Amino acid sequence: MKKTKILYSILDLALVSKDSTLQKTYANVLSLAQHAEKYGYTRYWLAEHHNSPNIGSSATSVLIGYVASGTKTLRIGSGGIMLPNHSPLIVAEQFGTLATLYPNRIDLGLGRAPGTDRETAQAIRSDFMEAAQSFPVEIEKIQQYFSMDNISAKIRVPVAESVDVPLYILGSSTDSAHLSAKKGLPYAFASHFATTHLMDAISIYRKEFKASKELKKPYVMAGVNIIIADTDEYAQSLATSLIRMIVGIFTGKRDKVQPPTQMTDEYREVMKNPQVHQMLKYSFIGSKATVKKQVKEFLNQTQADELIAVTNIYDGKDRIRSYELFAEIMKELNAI
């Protein structure tokens, strides 16, 4: 029996580095996507975040169009659209338009979280909490707008009807696992930061999965932090930018991505902090040989169908190099 290849993809937050500009950030996003296309990545997803000085992917659908226009074969999508922030009708219009412009290349990943703090979520949509509770119903609305059956409905999205836009459910808890399984949709777990429930969520999803017209058997995508360099020491140095980002999250002092420094005892102590250690559980940092062993073990544990890599690195060239080496790892593991 032929082994199924494990796909590998990218989740990008359009990170804004210190002494850089948003314009340069977006140029780096497109450059990375173009390199990813050459390296054999399957998809390039952009996250939705708001009110964060170090994240440029707030207007997610706009960036998706920008990246799709500069690439040819790579699937471009959302990781994800935080649905309670939006009207399902508007989401269907945006992604129906994108998929018309870039046929068979657009993915729609949907999440329930706000992608920001409570005050900003309220500023985006005053009824956010109510919309979050209605997440399953809101997904059904989007599915209906994309269906040809909606052609006779009073409320239509003509630009979306019969357009092929695969839906993915994003999650960081077991709630999303139950929902993905019930709807028979592919499931993308945010294990690059929400590590606690990964194994339970995957187990629930696979056990409860009900085949649908979209998907015949369970499909699991797992997020991982990947920082690879030519040496373990250099990769660890690059990771200091990520550590400072995480400290900023916990302290509420968010800032642009800081340049890397040497990996010191102080940084090592921070990584031993229980909260930080838990968040970085599925972070694979080191040379190609080091990370290859870690990735292989993770795949053995999860049996994931696809890995979606997050690489929070200060410099664009170092980021591209890390993704190049990760692609080499995945090709080698798939050849075994």
C-alpha positions in Angstrom: 0.0 0.0 0.0 1.4 3.4 -1.0 2.1 5.8 1.8 0.1 9.0 1.8 2.3 12.0 1.6 2.0 14.5 4.4 1.4 18.0 3.1 3.3 21.0 4.5 2.0 24.6 4.5 2.6 28.0 6.0 0.6 30.1 8.5 1.7 33.8 8.3 0.8 36.7 10.6 2.6 39.3 8.4 4.9 40.1 11.3 6.1 43.6 11.5 9.8 43.8 12.7 11.4 46.7 14.5 12.8 49.4 12.1 10.6 48.0 9.3 7.5 49.4 7.7 4.1 47.8 6.8 4.9 48.2 3.2 8.2 46.3 3.6 6.3 43.7 5.7 3.8 43.1 2.9 6.6 42.8 0.4 8.3 40.2 2.6 4.9 38.3 2.8 4.7 38.1 -1.0 8.4 37.1 -1.3 8.0 34.3 1.2 4.9 33.0 -0.6 6.8 33.0 -4.0 9.6 31.0 -2.4 7.1 28.7 -0.7 5.6 28.0 -4.1 9.1 26.9 -5.4 9.7 24.8 -2.3 6.6 22.7 -2.7 4.3 24.1 0.0 0.6 23.3 -0.5 -1.0 26.4 1.0 -0.2 29.8 2.4 -2.6 31.0 5.1 -2.8 34.4 6.6 -4.2 34.9 10.1 -6.6 37.6 11.3 -5.4 39.7 14.3 -6.3 43.2 15.4 -4.8 46.0 17.5 -1.3 44.4 17.5 1.6 46.5 16.5 3.7 43.5 15.5 1.0 41.8 13.2 0.0 43.2 9.8 -2.6 40.6 8.8 -5.7 42.5 10.1 -7.3 43.0 6.7 -6.9 39.3 5.9 -9.0 39.0 2.7 -7.2 41.9 1.2 -3.8 40.3 1.8 -5.0 37.0 0.4 -5.8 38.7 -2.8 -2.4 40.4 -2.9 -0.5 37.1 -2.3 -2.7 35.2 -4.8 -2.0 37.9 -7.5 1.7 37.4 -7.1 1.7 33.6 -7.1 0.5 30.9 -9.6 -0.1 27.5 -8.0 0.0 27.9 -4.2 -3.3 27.7 -2.4 -3.9 31.0 -0.5 -6.3 31.3 2.4 -7.3 32.4 5.9 -6.0 30.8 9.0 -8.4 32.1 9.7 -11.2 34.5 9.3 -12.5 35.0 12.8 -16.2 34.6 11.9 -17.8 36.4 14.9 -16.1 39.6 13.7 -17.9 39.4 10.4 -21.2 39.0 8.6 -21.3 35.6 6.9 -22.8 37.3 3.9 -19.8 39.6 3.5 -17.4 36.8 4.0 -19.1 34.8 1.3 -18.9 37.8 -1.0 -15.2 38.4 -0.4 -14.2 34.8 -0.8 -16.5 34.2 -3.7 -14.8 37.1 -5.4 -11.3 35.8 -4.5 -12.1 32.3 -5.8 -13.5 33.7 -9.0 -10.3 35.7 -9.6 -8.1 32.8 -8.6 -10.0 29.6 -9.3 -9.2 26.5 -7.3 -6.7 28.3 -5.2 -8.6 29.9 -2.3 -9.2 28.3 1.1 -11.5 29.6 3.8 -10.4 28.7 7.3 -12.9 29.8 10.0 -12.3 30.4 13.7 -14.4 31.4 16.7 -12.0 33.6 18.6 -11.8 37.4 18.1 -8.1 37.5 17.3 -7.7 40.4 19.7 -8.5 41.7 23.2 -12.1 42.0 24.6 -12.2 45.8 24.1 -11.1 45.6 20.5 -13.6 42.8 19.8 -16.4 45.0 21.1 -15.2 47.8 18.9 -15.2 45.5 15.8 -18.7 44.1 16.6 -20.8 45.1 19.7 -22.6 41.7 19.7 -19.4 39.7 19.4 -20.3 37.3 22.3 -23.6 36.5 20.8 -22.0 35.9 17.4 -19.4 33.7 18.9 -22.2 31.5 20.4 -23.8 31.3 17.0 -20.6 30.1 15.3 -22.0 26.7 14.0 -25.1 28.5 12.6 -22.9 31.2 11.0 -20.9 28.5 9.2 -24.1 27.0 7.9 -25.0 30.4 6.5 -21.7 30.6 4.6 -22.2 27.1 3.2 -25.7 28.1 2.1 -24.4 31.2 0.3 -21.9 29.1 -1.6 -24.5 26.5 -2.6 -26.3 26.5 -5.9 -29.5 25.7 -3.9 -29.4 29.3 -2.7 -30.2 30.6 -6.2 -33.9 30.8 -5.4 -33.4 32.3 -1.9 -34.5 35.8 -1.0 -31.0 36.6 0.3 -28.3 35.6 -2.1 -24.6 36.0 -2.8 -24.5 35.4 -6.6 -20.7 35.8 -6.7 -20.3 32.8 -4.4 -22.9 30.4 -5.7 -21.3 27.2 -7.0 -17.8 28.7 -6.5 -15.4 26.1 -5.1 -14.0 27.4 -1.8 -13.1 24.6 0.7 -14.0 25.3 4.3 -11.8 24.4 7.3 -12.6 24.7 10.9 -9.9 26.2 13.1 -9.6 25.4 16.8 -7.6 25.4 20.0 -10.0 23.3 22.2 -12.1 20.2 22.1 -15.2 22.2 21.3 -13.9 22.8 17.8 -13.1 19.1 17.4 -16.8 18.1 18.0 -18.0 20.8 15.6 -15.6 19.8 12.8 -16.4 16.2 13.1 -20.2 16.8 13.1 -19.9 19.0 10.0 -17.6 16.6 8.2 -15.0 19.4 7.5 -11.2 19.4 7.7 -9.8 20.4 11.1 -6.9 22.7 11.7 -5.6 22.7 15.3 -3.6 25.7 16.6 -1.0 23.6 18.4 1.6 26.2 17.6 0.4 28.1 20.7 -2.6 26.1 22.2 -0.8 22.8 23.0 -2.8 21.5 25.9 -5.7 19.9 24.1 -4.1 18.8 20.9 -4.2 15.0 21.4 -7.6 15.0 22.9 -9.0 17.2 20.1 -7.6 15.0 17.4 -8.9 11.9 19.0 -12.4 13.3 19.4 -12.4 14.6 15.8 -11.4 11.3 14.3 -13.8 9.3 16.5 -16.8 11.4 15.9 -16.2 12.3 12.3 -19.2 12.0 9.9 -18.5 11.9 6.2 -19.9 14.7 4.2 -20.0 15.8 0.5 -17.0 17.9 1.3 -14.9 15.2 3.0 -15.1 11.4 3.1 -12.6 10.8 6.0 -11.0 12.9 8.7 -8.4 15.4 7.8 -6.1 16.9 10.5 -3.8 19.9 10.1 -1.6 20.7 13.0 0.2 24.0 13.6 3.9 23.9 14.7 6.5 26.6 15.4 9.5 26.0 13.2 12.8 27.8 13.4 15.6 26.1 11.4 19.0 27.5 10.6 22.3 26.0 9.4 23.4 25.4 13.0 21.6 24.7 16.3 23.3 27.8 17.8 22.1 30.2 15.1 18.5 28.8 15.3 18.5 29.3 19.0 19.6 32.8 18.5 16.8 33.4 16.0 14.3 32.0 18.6 15.1 34.9 21.0 12.8 37.1 19.0 9.9 34.6 19.5 10.6 34.4 23.2 10.4 38.2 23.5 7.1 38.1 21.6 5.7 35.6 24.0 6.8 37.6 27.0 5.1 40.6 25.5 1.9 38.6 25.2 2.0 37.6 28.9 2.9 41.0 30.1 0.6 42.9 27.8 3.5 44.9 26.4 3.3 44.0 22.7 5.8 45.5 20.4 7.2 45.0 17.0 9.4 41.9 16.5 12.8 42.6 18.0 16.2 41.6 16.5 17.6 38.3 17.7 20.4 38.2 20.3 22.5 35.4 21.7 20.6 32.7 23.5 21.5 33.5 27.2 20.8 31.8 30.5 18.1 34.4 31.1 16.3 33.4 27.9 16.6 29.7 28.9 15.1 30.4 32.2 12.2 32.2 30.5 11.6 29.1 28.4 11.4 27.0 31.6 8.5 29.1 32.9 5.5 26.7 33.0 3.3 28.9 30.8 6.0 29.6 28.3 7.1 26.0 28.3 3.6 24.8 27.6 3.0 27.3 24.8 6.3 26.3 23.1 5.7 22.5 23.5 5.4 22.0 19.8 8.2 24.4 18.8 11.0 22.8 16.8 14.1 24.9 16.9 17.6 23.9 15.6 19.5 22.7 12.6 17.9 20.7 9.9 19.0 17.4 11.5 17.8 18.4 15.0 14.4 19.6 13.7 13.9 16.6 11.4 14.0 14.2 14.5 11.5 16.4 16.3 9.1 16.7 13.4 9.2 12.9 12.8 8.3 12.3 16.4 5.5 14.8 16.3 4.1 13.1 13.1 4.3 9.7 14.8 2.4 11.0 17.8 -0.4 12.9 15.9 -0.6 11.1 12.5 -1.4 14.5 11.1 -2.3 14.7 7.5 -0.7 18.1 7.1 1.7 20.4 9.0 1.2 24.1 8.9 4.3 25.9 10.0 4.6 29.2 11.8 8.0 30.8 11.7 8.3 34.0 13.8 11.7 35.3 12.8 12.9 38.9 12.7 14.7 38.9 9.3 12.9 38.0 6.1 16.0 36.1 4.6 16.4 34.0 7.7 12.6 33.2 7.5 12.9 32.1 3.9 15.9 29.9 4.8 14.0 28.3 7.6 11.1 27.5 5.4 13.5 26.1 2.7 15.0 23.7 5.2 11.6 22.7 6.5 10.5 21.8 3.0 13.6 19.7 2.6 12.8 17.9 5.9 9.2 17.2 4.7 10.3 15.9 1.3 12.8 13.6 3.0 10.3 12.3 5.5 7.8 11.7 2.7 10.4 9.7 0.8 10.9 7.2 3.6 
